[in-house]
């Protein structure tokens, strides 16, 4: 990588280097010379590892590597106020260097011209059952174990409920065992990896989607993807999730992230006791706040400031 970078810099005249992950930037730091560096902080690598694996030596090495890269960066872009706070408090980055710019979404890609019934037909999903969709990496901090536990309570109130969970990861076997032990095989389905081209169909096919994260959710791109498909989202009050959802509708934010709080929110949504926005309202909200045309201009401005 160092050799390729050195050759690329010789062959092209660059004004700016942009980093999206400290691990990939660290090996070329001494080759940047005087070029300004802007870092997109997508999450605290060391802290995420601490939550999921708790291998102390690895966590310390990762944090040292991150700090080394961040000390060289002149400007930072984060996705939420939550990540701005983490970057400042955990990595001692001055607040004046950190700009909050939320993620964007290609609305045209997710706003497909299909009804939920048509989407379910293409996916071979049940047509006549209330359906929830959740896409997550199957890891501890994603809250999937709490969600599966909550579905046992939801099933007792809504016997025809069906939850599809997309994604792969270390918790796959654990979740499948949990589903079996709770007698939820007819109510919770693990889809495994879902290709990107199918995601708009999955979002559109659901009555609503759920983001049950319990820790370190800096933004939650899947939140605005679902909204861009015209499908409401219920999310936990963790990290950047409420920063997206509360200005739209406070009813979309769970009271917490434990099993009972998830179950209560889902039951209320299914029963009509929790108000869910219409498909058009979801689309309008994303168009007004998270379309790439606007987001790209904000990013461009930070880049221009770094170049000086």
Buried (B, 14 or more C-beta within 10 A) or exposed (E): EEEEBEEEBEEEEEEBBBBEBBEEBBEBBEEBEEBBBBBBBBBBBBBBBBBBEEEEEEBEEBBEBBBEBBEBBBBBBBBBBBBBBBBBEBBEBEEEBBBBBBBBBEBEBBBBEBEBEBBBBEBEBBEEBBBBBBBBEBBBBBBBBBBBBBBBBBBEEBEEBBBBBBBBBEBBEBBBEBBEEBEBEEBBBBBEEBEEEBBBBBBBBBBBBBBBBBBBBBBBBBBBBBBBBBBBBBBBBBBBBBBBBBEBBEBBBBEBBBBEBBBBBBBBBBEEEBEBBEBEBBBBBBBEBBBBEBBEEBBEEBBEEBEE
